[in-house]
Amino acid sequence: MAELLSETEISEALNKLPYWQRAGDALERTAELADFPQAIAVVNRVAEIAENVNHHPDMDIRWRTVTFRCSTHSAGGITAKDVSLAERIDGTIDAL
């Protein structure tokens, strides 16, 4: 099982993830895309990444706004898996 990050490690990770914030036991980012098809394209790409790494974020789609929440439920909070997935989500959004 993945180990929970310490408060210091979470703070350090968030310093490198400027679009993310802590939301309880998760990392959270909301992104506004150009339009609904682009939002769906991002969600689809993140779904592919999540399947490949077997770590799945919660995703909420509201027209062209997508909110991502990364938490390792089996560990009960934020782990290195969540930080890695957040970085990959950023890369997906930045690639547009």
KAWOKA-V310674 format. One record per backbone hydrogen bond with DSSP energy under -1.0 kcal/mol. NH is the residue of the N-H (numbers start at 1). CO is the residue of the C=O. E is the energy in kcal/mol with one decimal. If there is no record, write none. Layout:
{{NH	CO	E} {NH	CO	E}}
This chain:
{{5	78	-3.1} {10	6	-2.5} {11	7	-2.4} {12	8	-2.5} {13	9	-2.2} {14	10	-2.5} {15	11	-1.6} {16	13	-1.0} {20	17	-2.0} {21	28	-2.0} {23	26	-2.9} {27	70	-2.5} {28	21	-2.8} {29	68	-2.2} {31	66	-3.0} {33	64	-3.3} {39	35	-2.0} {40	36	-2.5} {41	37	-2.2} {42	38	-2.2} {43	39	-2.3} {44	40	-2.8} {45	41	-2.2} {46	42	-2.8} {47	43	-2.4} {48	44	-1.8} {49	45	-2.3} {50	46	-2.9} {51	47	-2.2} {52	48	-2.2} {53	49	-2.0} {55	50	-1.8} {58	69	-2.7} {60	67	-2.3} {62	65	-3.1} {65	62	-2.5} {66	31	-2.7} {67	60	-2.5} {68	29	-3.2} {69	58	-2.4} {70	27	-2.9} {72	77	-2.9} {73	71	-1.2} {75	72	-1.2} {76	72	-1.3} {77	72	-1.7} {83	79	-1.4} {84	80	-2.5} {85	81	-2.3} {86	82	-2.5} {87	83	-2.2} {88	84	-1.9} {89	85	-2.5} {90	86	-2.5} {91	87	-2.1} {92	88	-2.0} {93	89	-2.4} {94	90	-3.1} {95	91	-1.3} {96	93	-1.4}}
